[in-house]
Amino acid sequence: MVDSVVTGLFVPLSLLYPSASSGASLVWVGTLLSVAVLCYSAAQLVHSPVSNALSADAAPAEIRGRYIAVFQYSFAIATVVAPLLFSLLLDMSSAAPWITLAALALATVPGMLALAPRLPHAASATGAAGRSAA
């Protein structure tokens, strides 16, 4: 956790010099970037345990390890593919990454609605809370 916050702060703060030299206040830009990183870190703290528990609860016991591995690999693949994809999109136009993100976010809605009935009831209704109470 600490190293992700430090890394998350170091990279944006290292980019402050060009922002400060263009007239933006170094304190203002630093404050905004720090707030953004703290919000992202808080979201990770909420998302990670719940999503990991859901992936484990949704798997049949005999292949639970495989489910968890595939779930974790999805983040590793995204970490490799995202910089290349968004560099190409930014090269096309400054709006292309945002349009792509909006389209992907909208595409996940029907996917999640189709997936929800296929999840075991315990995984979709209570997640990790139901497992710890049992």
C-alpha positions as CSV (number, residue, x, y, z in Angstrom):
1,M,0.0,0.0,0.0
2,V,2.7,2.5,1.0
3,D,4.8,1.9,-2.0
4,S,1.8,2.3,-4.4
5,V,1.0,5.7,-2.8
6,V,4.7,6.8,-3.0
7,T,4.9,5.7,-6.6
8,G,1.6,7.2,-7.3
9,L,2.8,10.5,-5.9
10,F,6.3,10.4,-7.3
11,V,5.4,10.1,-10.9
12,P,2.8,12.9,-11.1
13,L,4.9,15.2,-8.9
14,S,7.9,14.7,-11.1
15,L,5.8,16.1,-13.9
16,L,5.1,19.3,-12.0
17,Y,8.0,21.2,-13.3
18,P,6.5,21.8,-16.8
19,S,3.2,22.7,-15.2
20,A,4.8,25.2,-12.8
21,S,6.9,26.8,-15.6
22,S,3.7,27.3,-17.7
23,G,2.2,29.5,-15.0
24,A,0.3,27.0,-12.9
25,S,0.9,27.2,-9.2
26,L,3.2,24.4,-8.0
27,V,1.3,24.2,-4.7
28,W,-2.1,24.0,-6.5
29,V,-1.0,21.4,-9.0
30,G,0.7,19.3,-6.2
31,T,-2.4,19.5,-4.0
32,L,-4.7,18.4,-6.8
33,L,-2.4,15.5,-7.8
34,S,-2.1,14.4,-4.2
35,V,-5.9,14.4,-3.7
36,A,-6.3,12.4,-6.9
37,V,-3.7,9.8,-5.8
38,L,-5.3,9.5,-2.4
39,C,-8.8,9.0,-3.9
40,Y,-7.4,6.4,-6.3
41,S,-5.7,4.6,-3.4
42,A,-8.9,4.7,-1.3
43,A,-10.8,3.2,-4.2
44,Q,-8.2,0.4,-4.5
45,L,-8.5,-0.4,-0.8
46,V,-12.3,-0.8,-1.2
47,H,-12.2,-2.6,-4.5
48,S,-9.4,-5.2,-4.0
49,P,-10.7,-7.2,-1.1
50,V,-14.3,-7.4,-2.5
51,S,-13.2,-8.3,-6.1
52,N,-10.8,-10.9,-4.9
53,A,-13.4,-12.5,-2.6
54,L,-15.9,-12.4,-5.5
55,S,-13.5,-14.2,-7.8
56,A,-12.8,-16.8,-5.2
57,D,-16.5,-17.3,-4.2
58,A,-17.6,-17.6,-7.8
59,A,-15.2,-20.5,-8.6
60,P,-15.9,-24.1,-8.0
61,A,-13.7,-25.4,-5.2
62,E,-11.7,-27.8,-7.3
63,I,-10.5,-25.0,-9.7
64,R,-10.5,-22.0,-7.4
65,G,-6.8,-21.4,-7.9
66,R,-7.2,-21.2,-11.6
67,Y,-10.0,-18.6,-11.3
68,I,-7.9,-16.5,-9.0
69,A,-4.9,-16.8,-11.3
70,V,-6.8,-15.7,-14.4
71,F,-8.4,-12.8,-12.4
72,Q,-4.9,-11.6,-11.3
73,Y,-3.5,-12.0,-14.8
74,S,-6.2,-9.7,-16.1
75,F,-4.6,-6.9,-14.2
76,A,-1.1,-7.8,-15.3
77,I,-2.2,-7.8,-18.9
78,A,-3.9,-4.5,-18.6
79,T,-0.8,-3.0,-17.0
80,V,1.1,-4.0,-20.1
81,V,-1.5,-3.2,-22.8
82,A,-2.9,0.1,-21.4
83,P,0.2,2.3,-22.0
84,L,0.5,1.2,-25.6
85,L,-3.2,1.5,-26.3
86,F,-3.6,4.9,-24.8
87,S,-0.4,6.2,-26.4
88,L,-1.8,5.2,-29.8
89,L,-5.2,6.7,-28.9
90,L,-3.5,10.0,-27.7
91,D,-1.6,10.1,-31.0
92,M,-4.9,10.0,-32.8
93,S,-6.6,12.8,-30.8
94,S,-6.8,14.0,-27.3
95,A,-10.5,12.9,-27.1
96,A,-9.9,9.3,-28.3
97,P,-8.8,7.9,-24.9
98,W,-11.9,9.4,-23.2
99,I,-14.3,8.2,-25.9
100,T,-12.7,4.7,-25.7
101,L,-13.0,4.6,-21.9
102,A,-16.7,5.7,-22.1
103,A,-17.4,3.0,-24.7
104,L,-15.7,0.3,-22.6
105,A,-17.5,1.5,-19.4
106,L,-20.9,1.3,-21.2
107,A,-20.0,-2.1,-22.7
108,T,-19.4,-3.5,-19.2
109,V,-23.0,-2.8,-18.1
110,P,-24.7,-5.4,-20.3
111,G,-21.8,-7.8,-19.5
112,M,-22.3,-7.4,-15.8
113,L,-26.1,-7.8,-16.1
114,A,-25.6,-11.0,-18.1
115,L,-23.0,-12.3,-15.6
116,A,-24.9,-11.6,-12.4
117,P,-27.5,-14.4,-12.8
118,R,-24.7,-16.9,-13.4
119,L,-22.8,-16.2,-10.2
120,P,-23.5,-18.4,-7.2
121,H,-26.1,-16.8,-4.9
122,A,-23.6,-16.6,-2.0
123,A,-21.0,-14.8,-4.2
124,S,-23.4,-12.3,-5.6
125,A,-25.6,-11.6,-2.6
126,T,-23.1,-11.3,0.2
127,G,-19.5,-11.8,-1.1
128,A,-16.8,-12.0,1.5
129,A,-19.2,-10.9,4.3
130,G,-21.3,-14.0,3.8
131,R,-18.2,-16.3,3.8
132,S,-16.8,-14.9,7.0
133,A,-20.2,-15.1,8.8
134,A,-20.7,-18.8,7.9
